[in-house]
C-alpha cells in the first residue's frame, strides 16, 4: 500500500517541477490527472522584472515499481528576452527577442543584449509572449524499499522536449535529458527526503548551455487527518554564460479531499540570480 507520508511530500516537489522519487509500491495500477497554476517573479540579475505564469496539465500512471508521467504546460512570460523559463538569464543571440524582432539602424540585435549587431547601443528588449511550454516525460523506478515502506531509493529519468517557441523566448528550443536519484525516510509523522540529479542541456545557435547537477533536501510533517506541511531547499549549478546558479526554499501544504482528490499549494523564495525572487502556485489532482 502506498505510504501517504512520503507521497504527500513528493506531491509538493511535483508542484514546483522538481525531480521526485517514486512512492512505495502500489497493490494495483493507478492513473491520475492534475492541473495547476504557477506564478513567479524576479529580476534574475537584470534591471527588469520577469513575470512567468504556467498552467501545467499532468497525466501519471503507476504500476508496481514504475511511475510514468507526462507534463504539458501552457506558459506566459513578460520581461526581457534573455531570461528563459526554467533556466534564468542567458546570453541569447536570437534577434527576434521574445517575438518582437526589433531593429536599430536596420540591424537586429541580440535578445536583452542592450546593443545591436552593428554595435549601436539600445535598451534591453522586453515583451510578453504566450504558448506551449516544454513538454516533459519521465519514468521512475523504485530501486529499493524497506519491508515497512518507511525507507526507499528511486531512480528517475526524464526528457524535456524543446516544444516551447525559442523565437518567443519561451524556451531554448532544444531537448534536455536528466537522471536523478532520490530517497526518503519516514519516522513517525515526519518524512525526510532528498535527492541529486544531473541534466544534459541542449544548445542552439543562439543559446549555449552546459550540463549541470542539482540537489534537493527537505522534510514534511503530517498534521493529522488530511493535512501535511513541509519545506525543502533546491540548488542547481550555473549552466549558462552570463547566468547564475539556482538556489531557493519552498514551503508547501497538502490536503486530501476525500479518496480521490488532492490539493497542493506552495510558496517559494529565491536566494540567487538564477531563481525568481518569489513564487507561488497550486495543483488539483484526481486519482482514478
N, C-alpha and C positions, 0 to 999 in steps of 0.2 A: 504494500500500500504506500502511496506517495507520502513523504514526510512534509507536513504542512508548514513547519517552521522554516525549513530550507526553501521550499517552493515560493513562499511569500517574499523572502529575501531576494531570490532570483528574479521575481517579478519586478522589483524595483530597479534592478540592473537593466532589465529589458526595456523599461520605460525610457531610460536615458540612452539606449542604444549601445550599451557596453557589452563586452563578451561575458557570458554567464555559463555556469556549469549545468549539467543535466541533473534533473531531480532524481530521487530514488526510484527504483524500478516499479512500474505500474503493473497491476494484476491484469489489465486489459488495455486494448488500444484506446487512445483518446485523441480527439480532434477539437481544436479551438480556433476561434477567430477573435480579433480585437481591433479597436480603432482608438486613436488618441489624438492629442493636440499638444504641441510643444512650442515654447517661445523662449528665445534667448536674445540678449543684447550686450554688446561690448564694442570697444574701440580696437582691440587686437593690435595695440601698438601704433595705431594711426591717429590722425586728428579728427576722424569722422566715425560716428557710431554706425554699426551694422546691426540691423534687426533681422532675425530669422524666425519664421513660422514654419512648422512642419505638421502635416497630418498623415501619420503612418497607418497603413492597414496591414495587419499581420495574420497569416494563416500558419497553424502549427499542428504537426502530427507526431504523437508519441507512442512508441510501441517497444515493449521490453526495455532493452538498454539504449535504444536510439531515440533521438529527437530531431525532427526535420522542420525547418522554419523558412518562411518566405515573407519578406517585408517590402511593401510597395508604398513609398511616401510621395505626397504632394507637398511642395515647398514654395515659400515666397521669401525673397531676400531683398532687403533695401540697404544700400550702402555702397562703398567703393568696390570696384571690380577686382581688386587684388585681395579680397577676403572671400575664401571659398568655404562653404558649409562643411563641417567635419574636419577641415584642415587648418583653417585660420588664414593668416596673412601669407601670401606667396609673392614671388616675382612672376607676374602674369604678363606675358608679351602678346596676348591676344588683342588685336587692335579694335575689336568690337565692343569691349568694355561693358559688360552686362547688357549687351544688345544695343548700346547707344550709338556705336560707330562714329564717335565724334572725330573731327579732323581739325587740325590747326595749320593754316597755310597750305592746305591741300594734302597734308601728310597725317595719317592716322598715328596715334600714339598708344603706347602700351597701357593696359588697364591699371589705373591708380598710380602710374609712374610719376606723374607730375611733369613730364617732358614729352615732347613729340619725337617722332623718329628723326626729325631734322635737327633736334636739339633745342627747339623753341620751348620756353617754359610755359606750362599750363597748370590749371588747377586739377586736383585729384578728381577723376571721373567717378561720379556716383549716380546711382539709378536704382530702379526696382524691377524685379523680374520674377515670374512665377512659372511653375511647370512641374513635370515629373522629376522626382529626385532619383538618386541612385538606388536601384533595386538590390536587395541583399538576400542571398540564400545561404543557409548554414545547415550543418549536420553535426550533432553532438553524440558522443558515445561514452557510456559510463564504464570507466576502466576498473573501478573498484568501489564496493560499498560494504560497510560492516553489516553483520547479521541483524543488529538492531536498527540499522539505517540511520545512525547518528553521525556517520562519517563517510565521506565519499570523495573520489577523484574522477574528474571527467576531462575528456579531450574534445575540442570543438574546432571544426574547420569551416571557414566561410569565404564566400566570393561576393565582392561588391561590384556589380556590373556598372559600367560607366554610362548609364542611361540618362543622367542629368545633362542638360544642354550646356556645353562648355562656353558657347558664344554668349549665353546669358549669365555666365558666372555662377551657375547652379551646381557645378561640379567640375572635375578635371576632364571628363570625357573618356577616362581610361578605367580599365578593370583593376581592382586590388584584390589580393589574396591573403588570408590570415589564418593563424593557428593559435589556439590558446589552451592552457592547462589550468583547470580550476579545482578548488577543493572547498569543503565545508565541514564544520563540526558543531553538533548540537549538544548543549549542556543545559538541561532544564528548559527554561523559557528563552534562553539565549541561543543564537546561532551566529558563529563566526565564519566568515567566508573571505576568500581572496583568490587571486589568480595572476598569471603572467601570460602575455601574448606577444606575437610578432606579426607584422604586416609587411607584405611586399607591395609597394605602391607603384602604379603605372605612371609613366611620364609622357608628356606630349611635346610637340614642337614649341608650345607656349609656356608650359608649366613643368619644371623639373623637380621631382621629389626623390627622396632616398628612403630606403626601408627603415623601419623603426620598431622598438619594443614598447610595450605598455604594461601597466600593472594596476591592480585594484585590491583594496583591503577594506573590510567593514564588518559591522555587526548589526544584528536585528533582534528585537525583543518582542515576544508575544505578550500582548497586554491581557489576553484572555478573551474568550468568546471569538469574535470575528475580526479583531483588530491587531495590528502589529505596527511597530515603528522601528526606524533604524537609520544608519548613516554609513557612507563609505567614501573613501578617498580614491581618486583616479589620477594616474600620471601617464603621460605619453611623451617620449623624447621628441625633440625637434626633427622635422622631416623635410622642411623647405628652406631654401636660401632666402634670407630676409625674414624668416618666420621665427617661431618661438615654441618651446615645449608647452604641453597642456598640463595643467595642474588645477584640480577642482574638488570641492567637497559637496556631496549631495545628501540631503536628508529626505526620507521617504515615509509614506504612510500607506498601508494596505488594509482594505476592508472587504470581507467576504459577504456578498449579497446572496444569501441562500446557497443552494447546492451548486448552481451552475455559473453564477455571475461573480466577478471580482473587480473591484475598483482600486486603482493605484494612482497615487499623486506624489509629486516630488518638487523640491526647490533646490537650486544649486548656486554656489558662488565660486568664481574663478580667482586663481592666485597667480596666473601667468598670462602673458600676452597671447598665447595660443588658445586660451579658453575665453568664453564670454565672461563679462563682468558678473552677470546673474542670469538665471533662467528658471522656468517653472513649467510644469506640464502634468498631464494625467492620461490614463488609459482605462477603457472599459473592456473587459474580456468575458467571453462566453464559451464555456466548455460543453461539448455535446456528450 
